[in-house]
Amino acid sequence: MIKVLFVCHGNICRSPMAEFVMKDIVKKHHKEHLFEIASAATSTEELGNPVYPPAKRKLAEHNIRCDGKTARQMTLADYQYYDLLILMDNNNMKNAKRMIGNDYDNKLHLLMSYTPQGGTVSDPWYTRDFETAYQDILKGCEGLFEYLMKNT
């Protein structure tokens, strides 16, 4: 079982989008039995809140549902449990490292590192550009899925 945790600041936009996009990719490839996928926040600001409505609408445009998902904060136990913690940007990386200490097991990676262009997923909370965030997340998740299928 490959256990992946997607992480962003509040767990209401990018990381839940990544969680459900990745679940959709895995399902379309009939590999659900190989994966456990979830998402979390580095902050406490949105704990218990549902997926942000524009993010939920963007997923729905692609026939992806995220019903019942509420924001939760990442913990040190998550670092120990999950095989990979996939972060959306460098601030998320910095905050995750502050929360868990050193990444001795090399589990922390930026989502866009699984794409040819690299970089980070811009935060639609600030840009209001949920389409660009979705496309980045889709490319990142497709690249991550390919990587995991070739290397596990």
N, CA and C atoms as an extended XYZ file, in Angstrom:
456
Properties=species:S:1:pos:R:3:atomname:S:1:resname:S:1:resid:I:1 pbc="F F F"
N         0.854       -1.181        0.000 N   MET     1
C         0.000        0.000        0.000 CA  MET     1
C         0.896        1.238        0.000 C   MET     1
N         0.635        2.148       -0.926 N   ILE     2
C         1.350        3.407       -1.031 CA  ILE     2
C         0.490        4.469       -0.360 C   ILE     2
N         1.022        5.080        0.692 N   LYS     3
C         0.260        6.055        1.474 CA  LYS     3
C         0.786        7.457        1.176 C   LYS     3
N        -0.108        8.304        0.637 N   VAL     4
C         0.262        9.651        0.211 CA  VAL     4
C        -0.613       10.670        0.938 C   VAL     4
N         0.034       11.683        1.509 N   LEU     5
C        -0.672       12.786        2.158 CA  LEU     5
C        -0.323       14.070        1.418 C   LEU     5
N        -1.329       14.746        0.879 N   PHE     6
C        -1.135       16.042        0.231 CA  PHE     6
C        -1.309       17.135        1.273 C   PHE     6
N        -0.445       18.145        1.226 N   VAL     7
C        -0.422       19.162        2.275 CA  VAL     7
C        -0.355       20.560        1.669 C   VAL     7
N        -1.211       21.451        2.182 N   CYS     8
C        -1.132       22.876        1.861 CA  CYS     8
C        -1.372       23.662        3.152 C   CYS     8
N        -1.551       24.963        3.032 N   HIS     9
C        -1.681       25.806        4.224 CA  HIS     9
C        -2.946       25.502        5.026 C   HIS     9
N        -4.114       25.551        4.374 N   GLY    10
C        -5.366       25.443        5.121 CA  GLY    10
C        -6.158       24.166        4.926 C   GLY    10
N        -5.810       23.357        3.923 N   ASN    11
C        -6.507       22.108        3.604 CA  ASN    11
C        -7.955       22.348        3.182 C   ASN    11
N        -8.164       23.472        2.472 N   ILE    12
C        -9.499       23.731        1.917 CA  ILE    12
C        -9.465       23.991        0.409 C   ILE    12
N        -8.284       24.171       -0.179 N   CYS    13
C        -8.187       24.432       -1.629 CA  CYS    13
C        -7.276       23.414       -2.308 C   CYS    13
N        -5.969       23.673       -2.278 N   ARG    14
C        -5.050       22.889       -3.092 CA  ARG    14
C        -4.877       21.450       -2.630 C   ARG    14
N        -4.648       21.220       -1.349 N   SER    15
C        -4.403       19.827       -0.932 CA  SER    15
C        -5.637       18.945       -1.066 C   SER    15
N        -6.857       19.428       -0.752 N   PRO    16
C        -7.999       18.541       -1.035 CA  PRO    16
C        -8.225       18.359       -2.531 C   PRO    16
N        -7.953       19.394       -3.331 N   MET    17
C        -8.058       19.206       -4.778 CA  MET    17
C        -7.098       18.103       -5.210 C   MET    17
N        -5.861       18.152       -4.707 N   ALA    18
C        -4.872       17.128       -5.064 CA  ALA    18
C        -5.308       15.753       -4.562 C   ALA    18
N        -5.824       15.690       -3.341 N   GLU    19
C        -6.288       14.410       -2.796 CA  GLU    19
C        -7.312       13.766       -3.725 C   GLU    19
N        -8.315       14.534       -4.135 N   PHE    20
C        -9.400       13.947       -4.913 CA  PHE    20
C        -9.044       13.782       -6.390 C   PHE    20
N        -8.165       14.617       -6.926 N   VAL    21
C        -7.660       14.396       -8.277 CA  VAL    21
C        -6.848       13.106       -8.308 C   VAL    21
N        -5.990       12.915       -7.314 N   MET    22
C        -5.172       11.698       -7.271 CA  MET    22
C        -6.055       10.460       -7.100 C   MET    22
N        -7.058       10.550       -6.253 N   LYS    23
C        -7.983        9.423       -6.088 CA  LYS    23
C        -8.679        9.105       -7.403 C   LYS    23
N        -9.027       10.143       -8.167 N   ASP    24
C        -9.671        9.943       -9.458 CA  ASP    24
C        -8.721        9.258      -10.443 C   ASP    24
N        -7.478        9.693      -10.483 N   ILE    25
C        -6.479        9.079      -11.368 CA  ILE    25
C        -6.293        7.608      -11.002 C   ILE    25
N        -6.131        7.344       -9.728 N   VAL    26
C        -5.928        5.974       -9.242 CA  VAL    26
C        -7.128        5.097       -9.610 C   VAL    26
N        -8.332        5.634       -9.422 N   LYS    27
C        -9.547        4.879       -9.744 CA  LYS    27
C        -9.625        4.580      -11.238 C   LYS    27
N        -9.307        5.566      -12.082 N   LYS    28
C        -9.372        5.365      -13.532 CA  LYS    28
C        -8.373        4.311      -14.012 C   LYS    28
N        -7.303        4.125      -13.261 N   HIS    29
C        -6.304        3.107      -13.597 CA  HIS    29
C        -6.538        1.790      -12.837 C   HIS    29
N        -7.638        1.723      -12.092 N   HIS    30
C        -8.008        0.505      -11.348 CA  HIS    30
C        -6.903        0.099      -10.365 C   HIS    30
N        -6.345        1.078       -9.667 N   LYS    31
C        -5.253        0.823       -8.716 CA  LYS    31
C        -5.631        1.234       -7.284 C   LYS    31
N        -6.927        1.371       -7.016 N   GLU    32
C        -7.362        1.812       -5.684 CA  GLU    32
C        -6.790        0.942       -4.576 C   GLU    32
N        -6.634       -0.350       -4.841 N   HIS    33
C        -6.154       -1.286       -3.835 CA  HIS    33
C        -4.688       -1.026       -3.446 C   HIS    33
N        -3.997       -0.241       -4.254 N   LEU    34
C        -2.575        0.028       -3.989 CA  LEU    34
C        -2.329        1.315       -3.206 C   LEU    34
N        -3.372        2.134       -3.030 N   PHE    35
C        -3.171        3.479       -2.496 CA  PHE    35
C        -4.049        3.797       -1.295 C   PHE    35
N        -3.491        4.604       -0.414 N   GLU    36
C        -4.247        5.327        0.604 CA  GLU    36
C        -3.870        6.788        0.421 C   GLU    36
N        -4.863        7.639        0.195 N   ILE    37
C        -4.624        9.035       -0.152 CA  ILE    37
C        -5.457        9.925        0.758 C   ILE    37
N        -4.823       10.973        1.299 N   ALA    38
C        -5.517       11.918        2.172 CA  ALA    38
C        -4.871       13.290        1.999 C   ALA    38
N        -5.365       14.264        2.752 N   SER    39
C        -4.778       15.603        2.721 CA  SER    39
C        -4.889       16.249        4.087 C   SER    39
N        -4.045       17.268        4.299 N   ALA    40
C        -4.006       17.955        5.586 CA  ALA    40
C        -3.432       19.357        5.400 C   ALA    40
N        -3.473       20.137        6.476 N   ALA    41
C        -2.991       21.516        6.497 CA  ALA    41
C        -1.752       21.635        7.359 C   ALA    41
N        -0.989       22.688        7.118 N   THR    42
C         0.097       23.020        8.045 CA  THR    42
C        -0.394       23.985        9.113 C   THR    42
N        -1.534       24.632        8.898 N   SER    43
C        -2.053       25.608        9.859 CA  SER    43
C        -3.312       25.068       10.557 C   SER    43
N        -3.767       25.831       11.525 N   THR    44
C        -5.012       25.485       12.231 CA  THR    44
C        -6.169       26.392       11.808 C   THR    44
N        -5.930       27.281       10.862 N   GLU    45
C        -6.906       28.325       10.521 CA  GLU    45
C        -8.247       27.799       10.029 C   GLU    45
N        -8.254       26.698        9.322 N   GLU    46
C        -9.482       26.217        8.687 CA  GLU    46
C        -9.979       24.891        9.255 C   GLU    46
N        -9.447       24.450       10.386 N   LEU    47
C        -9.792       23.134       10.927 CA  LEU    47
C       -11.304       22.925       10.974 C   LEU    47
N       -11.735       21.797       10.439 N   GLY    48
C       -13.143       21.435       10.452 CA  GLY    48
C       -13.968       22.030        9.333 C   GLY    48
N       -13.390       22.962        8.576 N   ASN    49
C       -14.133       23.586        7.481 CA  ASN    49
C       -14.141       22.678        6.257 C   ASN    49
N       -15.213       22.753        5.467 N   PRO    50
C       -15.283       21.946        4.241 CA  PRO    50
C       -14.383       22.529        3.156 C   PRO    50
N       -14.266       21.815        2.065 N   VAL    51
C       -13.521       22.296        0.905 CA  VAL    51
C       -14.128       23.630        0.470 C   VAL    51
N       -13.261       24.584        0.178 N   TYR    52
C       -13.676       25.920       -0.230 CA  TYR    52
C       -14.577       25.811       -1.469 C   TYR    52
N       -15.738       26.468       -1.466 N   PRO    53
C       -16.695       26.289       -2.559 CA  PRO    53
C       -16.130       26.436       -3.981 C   PRO    53
N       -15.286       27.440       -4.285 N   PRO    54
C       -14.748       27.482       -5.653 CA  PRO    54
C       -13.866       26.278       -5.995 C   PRO    54
N       -13.148       25.741       -5.025 N   ALA    55
C       -12.343       24.533       -5.264 CA  ALA    55
C       -13.258       23.337       -5.494 C   ALA    55
N       -14.311       23.246       -4.711 N   LYS    56
C       -15.279       22.159       -4.869 CA  LYS    56
C       -15.955       22.234       -6.238 C   LYS    56
N       -16.294       23.453       -6.671 N   ARG    57
C       -16.913       23.624       -7.992 CA  ARG    57
C       -15.949       23.237       -9.106 C   ARG    57
N       -14.671       23.585       -8.947 N   LYS    58
C       -13.676       23.244       -9.971 CA  LYS    58
C       -13.551       21.729      -10.083 C   LYS    58
N       -13.523       21.034       -8.977 N   LEU    59
C       -13.486       19.569       -9.022 CA  LEU    59
C       -14.745       19.021       -9.693 C   LEU    59
N       -15.897       19.581       -9.342 N   ALA    60
C       -17.168       19.106       -9.905 CA  ALA    60
C       -17.209       19.289      -11.422 C   ALA    60
N       -16.552       20.338      -11.931 N   GLU    61
C       -16.483       20.535      -13.381 CA  GLU    61
C       -15.831       19.339      -14.077 C   GLU    61
N       -15.008       18.617      -13.334 N   HIS    62
C       -14.295       17.452      -13.874 CA  HIS    62
C       -14.862       16.139      -13.330 C   HIS    62
N       -16.106       16.217      -12.831 N   ASN    63
C       -16.813       15.049      -12.291 CA  ASN    63
C       -16.067       14.392      -11.143 C   ASN    63
N       -15.453       15.217      -10.310 N   ILE    64
C       -14.746       14.727       -9.122 CA  ILE    64
C       -15.468       15.279       -7.902 C   ILE    64
N       -15.857       14.377       -7.019 N   ARG    65
C       -16.581       14.754       -5.800 CA  ARG    65
C       -15.630       14.761       -4.610 C   ARG    65
N       -15.916       15.658       -3.665 N   CYS    66
C       -15.115       15.728       -2.442 CA  CYS    66
C       -16.009       15.868       -1.219 C   CYS    66
N       -17.208       15.325       -1.321 N   ASP    67
C       -18.189       15.423       -0.238 CA  ASP    67
C       -17.624       14.884        1.069 C   ASP    67
N       -17.916       15.605        2.145 N   GLY    68
C       -17.547       15.146        3.476 CA  GLY    68
C       -16.140       15.503        3.912 C   GLY    68
N       -15.315       15.998        3.016 N   LYS    69
C       -13.943       16.352        3.376 CA  LYS    69
C       -13.956       17.620        4.227 C   LYS    69
N       -13.270       17.573        5.358 N   THR    70
C       -13.080       18.756        6.190 CA  THR    70
C       -11.598       18.899        6.510 C   THR    70
N       -11.199       20.124        6.739 N   ALA    71
C        -9.786       20.425        6.972 CA  ALA    71
C        -9.308       19.844        8.296 C   ALA    71
N        -8.092       19.310        8.244 N   ARG    72
C        -7.422       18.836        9.444 CA  ARG    72
C        -5.954       19.221        9.359 C   ARG    72
N        -5.295       19.259       10.495 N   GLN    73
C        -3.886       19.630       10.521 CA  GLN    73
C        -2.992       18.399       10.473 C   GLN    73
N        -1.911       18.527        9.737 N   MET    74
C        -0.880       17.489        9.676 CA  MET    74
C        -0.234       17.333       11.053 C   MET    74
N         0.200       16.109       11.362 N   THR    75
C         0.853       15.836       12.637 CA  THR    75
C         2.158       15.073       12.414 C   THR    75
N         2.942       14.951       13.449 N   LEU    76
C         4.152       14.145       13.382 CA  LEU    76
C         3.793       12.686       13.104 C   LEU    76
N         2.669       12.231       13.633 N   ALA    77
C         2.217       10.861       13.364 CA  ALA    77
C         1.961       10.651       11.870 C   ALA    77
N         1.504       11.694       11.178 N   ASP    78
C         1.322       11.592        9.727 CA  ASP    78
C         2.661       11.350        9.042 C   ASP    78
N         3.689       12.032        9.481 N   TYR    79
C         5.011       11.838        8.879 CA  TYR    79
C         5.448       10.383        9.052 C   TYR    79
N         5.174        9.838       10.196 N   GLN    80
C         5.563        8.459       10.466 CA  GLN    80
C         4.704        7.465        9.680 C   GLN    80
N         3.430        7.784        9.468 N   TYR    81
C         2.494        6.860        8.840 CA  TYR    81
C         2.576        6.857        7.316 C   TYR    81
N         2.609        8.037        6.713 N   TYR    82
C         2.558        8.144        5.256 CA  TYR    82
C         3.932        7.925        4.635 C   TYR    82
N         3.921        7.372        3.410 N   ASP    83
C         5.161        7.164        2.662 CA  ASP    83
C         5.666        8.458        2.046 C   ASP    83
N         4.737        9.290        1.608 N   LEU    84
C         5.072       10.566        0.977 CA  LEU    84
C         4.156       11.656        1.502 C   LEU    84
N         4.727       12.810        1.775 N   LEU    85
C         3.961       14.005        2.094 CA  LEU    85
C         4.252       14.985        0.966 C   LEU    85
N         3.226       15.293        0.182 N   ILE    86
C         3.377       16.071       -1.038 CA  ILE    86
C         2.838       17.476       -0.792 C   ILE    86
N         3.738       18.448       -0.916 N   LEU    87
C         3.420       19.831       -0.575 CA  LEU    87
C         3.210       20.679       -1.817 C   LEU    87
N         2.417       21.738       -1.662 N   MET    88
C         2.041       22.572       -2.800 CA  MET    88
C         3.034       23.694       -3.087 C   MET    88
N         3.701       24.224       -2.054 N   ASP    89
C         4.645       25.314       -2.292 CA  ASP    89
C         5.740       25.318       -1.234 C   ASP    89
N         6.686       26.236       -1.396 N   ASN    90
C         7.844       26.285       -0.507 CA  ASN    90
C         7.486       26.703        0.913 C   ASN    90
N         6.457       27.545        1.075 N   ASN    91
C         6.017       27.889        2.429 CA  ASN    91
C         5.445       26.673        3.138 C   ASN    91
N         4.669       25.853        2.405 N   ASN    92
C         4.155       24.613        2.999 CA  ASN    92
C         5.311       23.717        3.412 C   ASN    92
N         6.346       23.646        2.574 N   MET    93
C         7.522       22.825        2.881 CA  MET    93
C         8.203       23.314        4.153 C   MET    93
N         8.414       24.618        4.233 N   LYS    94
C         9.057       25.204        5.413 CA  LYS    94
C         8.239       24.921        6.676 C   LYS    94
N         6.923       25.113        6.588 N   ASN    95
C         6.060       24.881        7.752 CA  ASN    95
C         6.016       23.401        8.132 C   ASN    95
N         5.983       22.519        7.143 N   ALA    96
C         5.976       21.083        7.439 CA  ALA    96
C         7.267       20.673        8.134 C   ALA    96
N         8.388       21.182        7.660 N   LYS    97
C         9.669       20.852        8.289 CA  LYS    97
C         9.720       21.376        9.714 C   LYS    97
N         9.144       22.541        9.943 N   ARG    98
C         9.096       23.085       11.305 CA  ARG    98
C         8.248       22.179       12.208 C   ARG    98
N         7.196       21.596       11.648 N   MET    99
C         6.301       20.745       12.431 CA  MET    99
C         6.894       19.371       12.723 C   MET    99
N         7.628       18.812       11.764 N   ILE   100
C         8.099       17.433       11.922 CA  ILE   100
C         9.587       17.322       12.226 C   ILE   100
N        10.308       18.417       12.079 N   GLY   101
C        11.755       18.362       12.268 CA  GLY   101
C        12.425       17.960       10.966 C   GLY   101
N        13.538       17.317       11.066 N   ASN   102
C        14.272       16.912        9.863 CA  ASN   102
C        13.522       15.829        9.093 C   ASN   102
N        13.650       15.897        7.794 N   ASP   103
C        13.027       14.923        6.898 CA  ASP   103
C        14.013       13.781        6.658 C   ASP   103
N        14.290       13.028        7.712 N   TYR   104
C        15.299       11.966        7.636 CA  TYR   104
C        14.948       10.886        6.615 C   TYR   104
N        13.674       10.667        6.398 N   ASP   105
C        13.244        9.603        5.501 CA  ASP   105
C        12.946       10.097        4.085 C   ASP   105
N        13.254       11.360        3.812 N   ASN   106
C        13.052       11.953        2.485 CA  ASN   106
C        11.620       11.741        1.986 C   ASN   106
N        10.659       12.087        2.831 N   LYS   107
C         9.248       11.913        2.493 CA  LYS   107
C         8.596       13.198        1.984 C   LYS   107
N         9.217       14.348        2.205 N   LEU   108
C         8.622       15.628        1.830 CA  LEU   108
C         9.050       16.010        0.413 C   LEU   108
N         8.044       16.230       -0.461 N   HIS   109
C         8.327       16.590       -1.848 CA  HIS   109
C         7.294       17.607       -2.322 C   HIS   109
N         7.725       18.502       -3.205 N   LEU   110
C         6.783       19.415       -3.844 CA  LEU   110
C         6.038       18.672       -4.949 C   LEU   110
N         4.742       18.894       -5.062 N   LEU   111
C         3.947       18.223       -6.084 CA  LEU   111
C         4.502       18.483       -7.480 C   LEU   111
N         4.866       19.713       -7.756 N   MET   112
C         5.315       20.060       -9.101 CA  MET   112
C         6.692       19.488       -9.427 C   MET   112
N         7.375       18.908       -8.452 N   SER   113
C         8.655       18.249       -8.748 CA  SER   113
C         8.442       16.987       -9.581 C   SER   113
N         7.194       16.540       -9.699 N   TYR   114
C         6.872       15.375      -10.517 CA  TYR   114
C         6.442       15.778      -11.935 C   TYR   114
N         6.690       17.033      -12.292 N   THR   115
C         6.390       17.534      -13.637 CA  THR   115
C         7.678       18.044      -14.269 C   THR   115
N         7.713       18.115      -15.603 N   PRO   116
C         8.908       18.646      -16.258 CA  PRO   116
C         9.205       20.101      -15.900 C   PRO   116
N         8.165       20.908      -15.677 N   GLN   117
C         8.402       22.322      -15.414 CA  GLN   117
C         8.791       22.625      -13.970 C   GLN   117
N         8.485       21.726      -13.019 N   GLY   118
C         8.817       21.982      -11.622 CA  GLY   118
C         8.034       23.165      -11.082 C   GLY   118
N         8.575       23.805      -10.067 N   GLY   119
C         7.933       24.971       -9.461 CA  GLY   119
C         6.943       24.592       -8.381 C   GLY   119
N         5.958       25.453       -8.185 N   THR   120
C         4.967       25.255       -7.136 CA  THR   120
C         3.565       25.494       -7.695 C   THR   120
N         2.567       25.033       -6.943 N   VAL   121
C         1.164       25.268       -7.293 CA  VAL   121
C         0.765       26.602       -6.683 C   VAL   121
N         0.384       27.559       -7.526 N   SER   122
C        -0.017       28.863       -6.988 CA  SER   122
C        -1.272       28.702       -6.137 C   SER   122
N        -1.402       29.577       -5.165 N   ASP   123
C        -2.491       29.471       -4.202 CA  ASP   123
C        -3.728       30.212       -4.712 C   ASP   123
N        -4.778       29.480       -5.099 N   PRO   124
C        -5.973       30.139       -5.624 CA  PRO   124
C        -6.739       30.934       -4.573 C   PRO   124
N        -6.412       30.725       -3.310 N   TRP   125
C        -7.022       31.539       -2.251 CA  TRP   125
C        -6.688       33.005       -2.506 C   TRP   125
N        -5.468       33.252       -3.001 N   TYR   126
C        -5.024       34.617       -3.268 CA  TYR   126
C        -5.240       35.021       -4.724 C   TYR   126
N        -4.998       34.099       -5.658 N   THR   127
C        -5.086       34.441       -7.077 CA  THR   127
C        -6.505       34.358       -7.612 C   THR   127
N        -7.352       33.568       -6.974 N   ARG   128
C        -8.716       33.271       -7.426 CA  ARG   128
C        -8.712       32.513       -8.756 C   ARG   128
N        -7.553       32.023       -9.157 N   ASP   129
C        -7.413       31.295      -10.415 CA  ASP   129
C        -7.425       29.791      -10.122 C   ASP   129
N        -8.611       29.256       -9.950 N   PHE   130
C        -8.750       27.845       -9.611 CA  PHE   130
C        -8.462       26.937      -10.800 C   PHE   130
N        -8.637       27.451      -12.021 N   GLU   131
C        -8.343       26.640      -13.203 CA  GLU   131
C        -6.843       26.368      -13.316 C   GLU   131
N        -6.022       27.393      -13.141 N   THR   132
C        -4.569       27.177      -13.201 CA  THR   132
C        -4.124       26.245      -12.089 C   THR   132
N        -4.645       26.447      -10.889 N   ALA   133
C        -4.301       25.554       -9.778 CA  ALA   133
C        -4.714       24.122      -10.110 C   ALA   133
N        -5.917       23.942      -10.638 N   TYR   134
C        -6.379       22.598      -10.997 CA  TYR   134
C        -5.459       21.964      -12.039 C   TYR   134
N        -5.101       22.707      -13.079 N   GLN   135
C        -4.246       22.156      -14.132 CA  GLN   135
C        -2.870       21.778      -13.581 C   GLN   135
N        -2.303       22.624      -12.714 N   ASP   136
C        -1.026       22.292      -12.084 CA  ASP   136
C        -1.154       21.020      -11.245 C   ASP   136
N        -2.214       20.950      -10.461 N   ILE   137
C        -2.440       19.791       -9.598 CA  ILE   137
C        -2.626       18.535      -10.448 C   ILE   137
N        -3.389       18.630      -11.516 N   LEU   138
C        -3.592       17.486      -12.397 CA  LEU   138
C        -2.259       17.003      -12.969 C   LEU   138
N        -1.453       17.912      -13.503 N   LYS   139
C        -0.142       17.534      -14.059 CA  LYS   139
C         0.742       16.919      -12.984 C   LYS   139
N         0.745       17.525      -11.805 N   GLY   140
C         1.557       17.000      -10.709 CA  GLY   140
C         1.111       15.615      -10.277 C   GLY   140
N        -0.186       15.419      -10.151 N   CYS   141
C        -0.707       14.110       -9.737 CA  CYS   141
C        -0.472       13.051      -10.804 C   CYS   141
N        -0.615       13.417      -12.064 N   GLU   142
C        -0.318       12.458      -13.136 CA  GLU   142
C         1.155       12.062      -13.102 C   GLU   142
N         2.031       13.036      -12.908 N   GLY   143
C         3.456       12.747      -12.816 CA  GLY   143
C         3.789       11.899      -11.600 C   GLY   143
N         3.172       12.206      -10.466 N   LEU   144
C         3.381       11.427       -9.248 CA  LEU   144
C         2.902        9.992       -9.450 C   LEU   144
N         1.723        9.826      -10.052 N   PHE   145
C         1.207        8.492      -10.294 CA  PHE   145
C         2.160        7.696      -11.183 C   PHE   145
N         2.616        8.295      -12.281 N   GLU   146
C         3.571        7.618      -13.170 CA  GLU   146
C         4.839        7.228      -12.420 C   GLU   146
N         5.351        8.157      -11.642 N   TYR   147
C         6.563        7.887      -10.865 CA  TYR   147
C         6.343        6.698       -9.928 C   TYR   147
N         5.233        6.701       -9.213 N   LEU   148
C         4.968        5.626       -8.250 CA  LEU   148
C         4.754        4.290       -8.949 C   LEU   148
N         4.125        4.280      -10.099 N   MET   149
C         3.909        3.031      -10.813 CA  MET   149
C         5.228        2.455      -11.361 C   MET   149
N         6.157        3.319      -11.683 N   LYS   150
C         7.456        2.862      -12.204 CA  LYS   150
C         8.439        2.484      -11.099 C   LYS   150
N         8.274        3.076       -9.911 N   ASN   151
C         9.299        2.961       -8.875 CA  ASN   151
C         8.861        2.235       -7.614 C   ASN   151
N         7.697        1.584       -7.654 N   THR   152
C         7.283        0.833       -6.454 CA  THR   152
C         6.934       -0.596       -6.824 C   THR   152
